[in-house]
Amino acid sequence: TTDIMPGAPFLRRSLPFLALMGFGSWGLSQFLKMPTQLKDDRRRRKLQGREKFDLNQELERLQMQLADESANYEYQRVPGGRPEGRRPAD
């Protein structure tokens, strides 16, 4: 048998293994980065059209909604009969 490099077992066995591990790690990191970048781009596009949250504006909106609901509230009877022996609570 003729060895290509008789005195260098590291170059023959370890170096290709280490190179494969390095390139595999880099390739896997690039592959796993893609979904994260897509999610970030989607989130950025979604947030661009929004206006900033304002607590005072939200309070005014809720107060107007409550005032409108209380002004237009309508009592409605609950369907069903009354029990025979019912007495009002004191």
Backbone bond lengths (Angstrom), bond angles and torsions (degrees), N, CA, C in turn:
res aa  C-N    CA-C-N  psi(-1)  N-CA   C-N-CA  omega(-1)  CA-C   N-CA-C  phi
1 T - - - 1.450 - - 1.519 109.37 -
2 T 1.277 115.29 138.75 1.460 119.72 178.64 1.512 108.53 -110.40
3 D 1.296 117.03 122.30 1.473 122.13 176.51 1.521 109.04 -85.29
4 I 1.310 114.43 139.70 1.464 118.57 178.97 1.521 109.14 -69.91
5 M 1.338 115.96 -46.57 1.458 121.20 177.39 1.525 107.67 -127.95
6 P 1.310 117.82 92.00 1.449 119.72 -171.69 1.525 114.37 -66.17
7 G 1.272 121.74 -29.76 1.464 121.49 -174.78 1.519 113.84 -103.42
8 A 1.343 119.92 13.25 1.466 120.56 -174.41 1.519 111.10 -130.47
9 P 1.350 118.52 73.80 1.466 118.83 177.91 1.531 112.59 -67.01
10 F 1.334 117.34 -26.82 1.472 120.13 178.18 1.524 110.37 -63.50
11 L 1.309 116.91 -46.28 1.460 120.43 -178.94 1.521 111.42 -65.57
12 R 1.309 117.03 -32.51 1.450 120.81 -176.03 1.522 112.26 -80.02
13 R 1.329 117.05 -38.16 1.464 119.71 -173.34 1.520 113.53 -108.82
14 S 1.312 117.33 -47.97 1.473 120.28 -170.64 1.521 113.23 -81.47
15 L 1.300 117.89 -40.48 1.464 120.14 -176.37 1.516 112.92 -61.83
16 P 1.324 121.52 -45.74 1.467 119.54 176.99 1.532 112.45 -62.99
17 F 1.341 115.70 -37.20 1.465 119.32 178.32 1.524 110.76 -63.77
18 L 1.325 117.51 -46.64 1.466 121.04 179.91 1.530 111.40 -65.11
19 A 1.322 116.75 -37.99 1.470 119.73 177.65 1.523 110.31 -65.21
20 L 1.320 117.39 -42.22 1.463 120.89 178.61 1.529 110.63 -63.02
21 M 1.320 116.84 -41.51 1.472 120.58 178.45 1.528 110.64 -63.25
22 G 1.315 117.48 -43.01 1.461 121.47 -179.60 1.522 112.40 -64.52
23 F 1.341 116.38 -48.51 1.466 119.85 179.57 1.526 111.46 -67.49
24 G 1.327 117.27 -35.27 1.465 120.69 177.20 1.517 111.81 -64.68
25 S 1.325 115.66 -42.16 1.464 120.01 178.60 1.526 110.78 -64.42
26 W 1.337 116.56 -44.00 1.464 120.07 179.52 1.537 110.77 -64.00
27 G 1.337 116.79 -44.08 1.462 120.59 -179.52 1.523 111.62 -63.77
28 L 1.323 116.35 -40.58 1.464 119.80 179.16 1.523 111.10 -66.14
29 S 1.327 117.07 -39.12 1.469 119.29 178.82 1.532 110.91 -64.85
30 Q 1.347 117.00 -38.90 1.463 120.24 177.54 1.524 111.06 -66.37
31 F 1.311 116.66 -38.76 1.461 121.47 -179.74 1.527 111.08 -66.99
32 L 1.318 117.28 -39.97 1.465 120.74 -178.50 1.517 112.47 -78.52
33 K 1.332 117.83 -17.77 1.466 121.10 178.67 1.524 111.87 -73.83
34 M 1.319 117.86 -26.85 1.463 121.56 -174.31 1.529 112.88 -60.44
35 P 1.348 121.11 -50.24 1.464 119.26 179.95 1.525 112.42 -61.60
36 T 1.325 117.25 -35.01 1.463 120.67 179.04 1.523 110.24 -65.23
37 Q 1.316 117.09 -42.04 1.467 120.23 178.97 1.524 110.45 -65.20
38 L 1.337 117.46 -39.61 1.460 120.08 178.96 1.521 110.78 -63.83
39 K 1.344 117.28 -42.72 1.466 120.79 178.42 1.523 110.81 -63.27
40 D 1.335 116.92 -43.23 1.461 120.17 179.58 1.526 111.31 -62.58
41 D 1.330 116.93 -42.29 1.473 120.15 178.94 1.523 110.87 -63.99
42 R 1.342 116.63 -41.66 1.466 120.55 178.89 1.528 110.52 -62.55
43 R 1.336 116.92 -44.00 1.465 121.29 -179.49 1.528 110.72 -64.84
44 R 1.343 116.18 -40.40 1.466 120.27 -179.37 1.522 110.67 -64.41
45 R 1.356 117.21 -42.24 1.461 120.49 178.36 1.520 111.37 -65.62
46 K 1.311 116.74 -36.24 1.463 121.09 -178.64 1.536 110.93 -68.85
47 L 1.326 116.74 -37.25 1.461 120.50 -177.05 1.523 113.17 -81.52
48 Q 1.328 118.51 -15.46 1.463 120.29 -177.26 1.521 112.46 -65.31
49 G 1.324 118.40 -36.47 1.452 121.10 -175.72 1.523 113.69 -84.43
50 R 1.311 117.59 -7.04 1.468 119.98 -176.77 1.515 111.72 -85.13
51 E 1.331 114.69 149.43 1.455 118.31 172.10 1.519 108.08 -94.52
52 K 1.314 116.00 158.21 1.456 120.98 -176.23 1.522 110.27 -69.11
53 F 1.326 116.88 143.50 1.453 122.97 -178.91 1.518 109.76 -69.07
54 D 1.351 116.23 129.60 1.454 121.79 179.07 1.521 107.91 -122.38
55 L 1.329 116.22 118.73 1.458 121.23 -175.61 1.530 111.49 -66.10
56 N 1.324 118.03 -39.60 1.473 120.58 -179.86 1.532 111.25 -65.57
57 Q 1.314 116.34 -40.19 1.460 120.43 179.07 1.535 109.71 -65.77
58 E 1.322 117.51 -39.88 1.460 121.35 178.19 1.528 110.94 -65.72
59 L 1.335 117.15 -39.62 1.466 121.60 177.57 1.530 110.32 -61.85
60 E 1.332 117.28 -45.30 1.469 120.45 178.57 1.523 111.25 -61.61
61 R 1.320 116.60 -42.00 1.460 120.40 179.89 1.530 110.67 -62.27
62 L 1.327 117.06 -45.48 1.464 120.18 -179.99 1.528 111.95 -66.99
63 Q 1.332 117.74 -38.06 1.469 120.22 178.29 1.523 110.78 -65.38
64 M 1.325 117.39 -40.47 1.465 119.81 177.67 1.523 110.20 -65.14
65 Q 1.308 116.90 -39.73 1.465 120.76 179.61 1.531 110.16 -65.51
66 L 1.334 117.68 -41.70 1.468 120.86 178.11 1.521 111.39 -65.82
67 A 1.332 117.15 -42.24 1.461 120.59 179.74 1.522 110.31 -63.16
68 D 1.313 116.44 -41.26 1.458 120.89 179.33 1.528 110.92 -65.53
69 E 1.322 117.62 -42.78 1.463 120.98 -179.90 1.526 111.60 -66.82
70 S 1.338 117.38 -40.59 1.467 118.68 -178.83 1.533 111.18 -72.27
71 A 1.338 118.21 -31.34 1.465 120.48 179.48 1.530 110.73 -73.09
72 N 1.299 117.51 -33.57 1.458 120.96 -176.48 1.521 112.79 -104.53
73 Y 1.320 117.03 19.41 1.460 119.54 -178.07 1.521 110.30 -72.06
74 E 1.290 115.85 138.27 1.454 120.55 -177.41 1.530 108.39 -129.24
75 Y 1.316 115.67 123.91 1.459 119.62 178.77 1.525 109.30 -74.14
76 Q 1.309 115.44 137.56 1.453 120.35 178.78 1.520 108.29 -130.63
77 R 1.308 114.88 139.83 1.456 119.37 178.37 1.516 110.46 -72.25
78 V 1.315 113.72 146.35 1.451 119.14 175.41 1.510 106.95 -84.24
79 P 1.321 118.27 127.03 1.458 119.19 -177.49 1.538 110.67 -66.54
80 G 1.315 114.40 145.85 1.467 120.11 179.02 1.519 109.97 130.11
81 G 1.299 115.86 157.79 1.467 119.61 -178.83 1.520 111.71 -86.89
82 R 1.341 114.43 164.41 1.462 119.72 176.97 1.524 109.23 -91.58
83 P 1.303 117.61 143.22 1.480 119.88 176.70 1.526 110.92 -65.46
84 E 1.308 116.99 151.58 1.484 122.54 -176.12 1.525 112.05 -63.81
85 G 1.303 118.25 -48.08 1.476 120.40 -174.75 1.504 113.91 -91.13
86 R 1.309 119.84 25.38 1.459 123.19 -176.92 1.514 111.74 -72.01
87 R 1.327 116.97 131.48 1.463 121.70 174.12 1.528 108.94 -121.36
88 P 1.305 118.37 145.39 1.462 119.41 178.97 1.536 111.45 -68.11
89 A 1.307 115.47 146.48 1.475 120.34 178.52 1.510 108.93 -77.05
90 D 1.318 116.26 140.01 1.464 120.29 178.15 1.486 111.97 -100.47
